[in-house]
């Protein structure tokens, strides 16, 4: 179901859910909401602060002391663990990208509205949390509601924070009226509306930050008791890196520009030296491997800019073959440009100090799994022609690593992938890259040692 014409409703009512009180790990949040909410109707939207979801799901760091210095040290450690990329930094403030794809201050690690010896982390999978809440309300009350899990964020060029949606279930998060005409006959070309963010902000008008009200009900958006729902959850709200015009903060962009100038004048970055070391130390199993290794070293010697995608003749990339904990499955992504199933990986970026850093960052971004365990020794090398995001035919000099996922890991497809699935390493899907079977065999041999 899509919104006919426009998402706007004739009127909206926003109701606080009072009396919820303090929640802890293991509490049944759906049951608590069902007990305290005003009589819910089909088409209502529950706006639920992420903090109470984190508390009930156990996404809390609990210290054995309330010492401020110890708490701050724990907060910094938590921020590091939740971060996949630093977008901008100034003094102690860090704007980062989390494994969810969210860009926000301090990776969402929050010390407000929790005890003095606690820190709250964002839910592991906010969309799934929203889905479970929606099912829980249906089971208890027999009504079909939408659920938005909200968190406070700052905004570029605007002072102040506002609540936005990080998890969505039961409604369309982003409407897309492009191609339709307005009242004056103009065709809409760029307009998309973040309805879930608007709902999150509306709910905060009655929840607030100090009143201890973590849940609100927004009523009136539904048409005939039904909410438009494209089934995408909050994923549509995440802008992919290729469409993000502001991927780096100002200082970080200037630093990258200065480094670009350095590379153009034959000054190689530290990552270049790490690549030379890693490739030089890699043992060759036969003559073909030895020849590929020499090709890598020759290219690195000729090009101080070999680590960066701006190097048009070719550039080094880093990838990871992710294995499940039982050592039976491999996680593959359907590459949009190559049109093949391949291991996770991509280009090196500013901030990658080593090739292993680049492989780990790419694997975490593309899998949504934040706790991968890596073998620091690469499994092999490969050179292949490709037209990548540089936009012209080039070559990827790929260095390949092995990673093992933790128990219970739930992969989340990124915007850079057409599909993401586990496959038995004894039954790889049709359309895999030609070199993938050998890479899997190398992984199996290494894991059996």
N, C-alpha and C positions, 0 to 999 in steps of 0.2 A: 504494500500500500504506500502511495506517495501523497504528498500534500497537493491538493488541487489548487492551482493558481498561486496561492501564497500560504505561508505558514502561520500568518497572523490569525488570532482568535478574536471573537467579538468582545470578550472580557476574560480576565484572569483573576482567580482568587488564590491567595497565598496563606496557608494555615500552618502555624507552628505545631509541632508534636511535643507536648509538655509532659513532664514527669518521668522521663526516661532514666535519669540518674546515672551513676557511675557504672561502666561496663568493664568486664575483664575477659581474659582469654577463656574461650569455651562457652561464653554466654550465647544464647540463641537470639541473635539480633532481629531476625524476622519475627519471632514470637514477641519480643519486647515492643517492636513497632506496632504489630497487630493489636497488642493490648492497649497501647497509649494513644494511638492515632485517632483522630476524629473518624466517624464512619466513612470508610473508603468506598470509592465508586470506580466502575470500569472507566479507564482513560485518565485517572489521576496519575500524577508523576511524583514519586518520592525523591526528595533531594536529601542525600545522606552524606554527612561530613566524613571524609576519608578516615579521620582520626578514630571514630568509633569502629569502623571496619577493621582498622589495624589493631585496635585493642582486642576485639573479639577473635581475630585470626592469629593473634600472638606475634604480630609484627612490631615488637617492642624490644628496645635494648634496656635491660634493667640492671643497674649497678648496685653494688653492695655499699655504696656511700653516696651522700648528697654533696660531697665536696665539689665546688664549682669548677676547679681546675681539672679534676678527674672527669667530670661530666663533659667539659669542653674537649678534652682529649678523645673521649669516646665518640663525641659528635663528629670530630674530624675523621676518625677512623671509619665511622658509618658513611660519611659523605664519600670517602674514597671508594668504599665497597660498592656503593650504589651508582657510581659515576662510570660512564663509558667514554665521555668526551668532555673536556673543558671548553666551553664556548667563550667565556670572558672571565677575567679575574681582576679585582682591584682590592689591594690590601687583603683583608681576611674574607672578603666576599667573593664567592665563586658562583657563576652561572654555568650550569652544566647540563648535559644531556644524560638522562637515565636510561636504563635498559628498556624502559617502556617506550622510549622515543620522546619523552617529555623534556622540555627545556625550561628549567626553573632554578631558583636559588637553592643552594645547599642540597641538591638532589632530593628535595622534599623531606629531609631529615628535620624533625620538628621538636622543639623543646617547650612548646606552649600547650596549655590545657592538659598537661600530664604531671605526675609527681616529680619532685625535685631530683629524684634519682633515676628518672626514666627519660627515654627518647622514643619518638614514634617514627617508624619508617612507613613508606607508602605500601599499600597492599601489593602482593606479588603479581596478581592478575586482576586489576580492577574491573574489567569487563565480566570476568567469570564471577567475581564477588557480586556484582550487580545482578547477574543472571540468577545466582542462588537466592538472593533476596527476593527477586521477583517471583520465583517458584515458591519460596516459603510463604509469601503473602497469599498467593493463589491457593496453596494447600490449606491455609488456616481460615481465610475469609471468602474464598471463592470469587475474587475479583481479579481482573487483569489490569495491572498498573505498569507504568514505566518506572525505571529506576535510574537515577543519575548519582554517581558518587563524585563528590566535589572536593576540590582542594584550592587553597588560595594561591594566586600567582601575581607577580608584577607584570607590567606590560611595557614594551619599548615606547619611549617618547611620552609616557603618561605617568604621573605621580600616583601613588596609592596602589593597593592591591584589590583584586576582585576574585570571587570564586569562579572556577571554571570546571568543566567536566573532565575527569580522568577515567571514568568507567561508565558505560551506558548499556542498558538492556531494555528492550521493549519499545524503543522509539528510534526514529531517524535522527542522528546527531547533527548532520550537516545537510541542509537542503541545497539544491542546485537548480535554480530557475533560469540558468543561462539558455539563451535561445528564445525565451518568451518575450513578449512585448509589454511595455508599461502602458499607463493610461494615455500617454502622448504618442504612442506608436514606436517608441525607441526599443530596439532589441537589446536585451540585457546580455552583456558579453563577459563580465568578470564577477558578477555578484553571486556569492555563495553565503549562506547564513548559518552560523554556528548555533543552531537552536538549543543544543544541549548546554552550551556555555551560557546562553541567555537564561535558561531555566536555573542553572546553578547560581548565577548572580541574583536572580529573583528570590530564590530560596534563602539566600544569605540575608536578605532584608528583614526576615523574621527570625533567623537563627542567630545572627550576630557572631561576635568573637568572644564575648565575656559572659553571656547569659546562660551558658550550659544547656543550650537547645541544639542538639546535633542533627535533627531531622525536621524537614518541612514537607508540606504537601502543596503542589501547584495543581490547580484545577481549572479547566476551561479550554485547554489546548486541543483535546480530542474532538473528533467529528463523529457524532452518533455513538459516543462511547468507545471509539477506537482511535488509537494513536497510529500515525504513520510509522512504519518500522521497516527499514531496509535490511535489518539483520547484521549490520556491520559493526555494531557497538560503537566504541569511541575511535576506531582506527581511522575513520575518514577525517578526523580532526587533526591528525598528525601530518604536518607538511613534510614531504620527502626532501632529502638533502639536495637533490637536483633542482628543486623548485624554490629552494630557500635562498633569497637574495641577501640574507643577513646571517649566514651560517657562522661567521666569526664576529667577535666583538671588535671594536675599533682598534684597540691596542694590539690585539692578536693579529688582525688583518695587516696592520702596518708592519709588524714583526715578520709576517710571512712574506710581505713584499720586499722587505730588506733582505731576507734570506734568498729570495728569488734573484735579486741583483748579485748577491754573493755567488750563487751557483753559476750564474751566467759568466762570472769572471774566474771560473775554475776553482772556487773555494768549496770543497765538498763538506756537507754536514756530517755530524757524528753518526747518523744512521747509515751513511755511506760506508764508513769504516766498519761498522758492525756487520754490514752485508758482506764486505770483503772477508772478514774473519769467519763468518758462518759458512760461506761458500767454500772457503779454503779448507776448513776443517772437515767438511762433509766427505765421508769415504765413498769412493766409487766402486760399485759392484762389478762393473765390466767396462769395456772400452767406450761404449756409447755414453754411459754416465760420466766418464772422465772427459769426453769431448764436450758434453753439455756444460760441465763445471768450468772448463777452460773458456767456453763461450761467454759464460756469466762473468768470469774474472776479466776477460778482455774488454767486454762492454763496460764494466765498472771502471776499468783503468782509463778508458777513452772518454767516459762521460761523468764528470762530477755531479751532474744533475740526474743521474740514472735512477734515483729513488722517486722521482716526482712525475706525475702524469703529464706535466707540461713538456716533458722530454719526448718530442714527436717520433723520433726513430724507434723508441721503445722505452720501457721503464720496468723496474722491479715491482712485483706485487707479492702479497703474502696471503696464504690460504691455510685452512685447517680442515682436516677430515674429522668430524665429530662422531664419536662412537657412544652407544648407550652403555649404561653401567654393566649390563649382562654380557657385553661384548658379542652381540649378535646383530645389531642394527647400525646403519650409518644414516646420518641426517644429511639430506641433499636438498639443494635449492634449484628451482627451475629458472635459469638465467634468462632475463628478458631479451638481451641482445643476441646471445649465442643460441637461444632456443633449445638448450640441452640441460639435463640434470648434472650438476657439478657440486663439488664441495664448497663450503663457505669461504669467502675471502674477498679481497679487493685491493685498492690502492693504498699506499702509504700516505700518511698525513702529518702535518706539523704537530709536534707533541709526541710522535712515536720515536722513542729513543733506540729501539731495537726492532729487528724484523719480527721477533716473537711478540713484541708489543702490538705491532700492526696486525698480525694474524689474530691475536687474542681480541683486540678491539673489534675487528671486522666480524669475527665469529660471534661475539656477544651481541653486536648490533643486529646481525642477520638472523640469529637464532632466538633472541630474547632470553637466553639462558645466561645468567650473570655469574655462575660459579663453575665454569669449565676448568678442568685440570689439564695442563699442557705438558707434553714431553718437550723439553727445551731443545733437543736435537732434531733438526728437520728430517723428514722422511725422504726428500728428494727434490729435484729441480725439473722444470719443464719450460720450454719456450713455445709459444703459439701465437699466430697472427690473430688480430681482433680489431674491430672498430669499437673502442670503449667510449667513455664519457668525454674524451678529448675530441671526438667527432671526426677523426681522420684515421685511416688504416695505420695500425702500429703493431707492436709486439709486446706481449707480456712475458717477462722473465719471472716466473712464479716460483717462490720458495714455499715448500709444503710441510706443514706441521701436523701432529697428531694430538687430539684432545678427547677427553672422556667426560661425558655429562654426569651430573650427580643424580642420585636416586630421586625419582618423582619429578624430574625436570619436564616442563611443559613448553615446547617450542612455540614461538609466536612469529608469524611471518612478517617481515618488514616490507616497507613500500618498494624496496629495491628488488623484490622477488615476485615471480608469478605464482609460485607455489613452494611449499616447504613441507617435507614429509620424511618419516623414518622408513627405511627400506632394509630388508634382510640383506646382509652382505653376500649371501648365496644366491640372491635373486634380484639383481639390480634392474631398474626399470628400463624399458626401451628408451632410446634417445639419450643415454648417458654419454658424457664426453669420452673420446676414444682411450684416453690414458687412465680413466678412473678405475677400471678393473685391476690394473697393476698397482695403483696406489692403495686400493683396498687390500690386496694381497700383501703388500709391504707392511701395512698396519697390522694385519692378522699375525704375521711372523713376529713383529716386534712385541705385540701383546702376549704372545705365547712364550716369550723368553723369561 
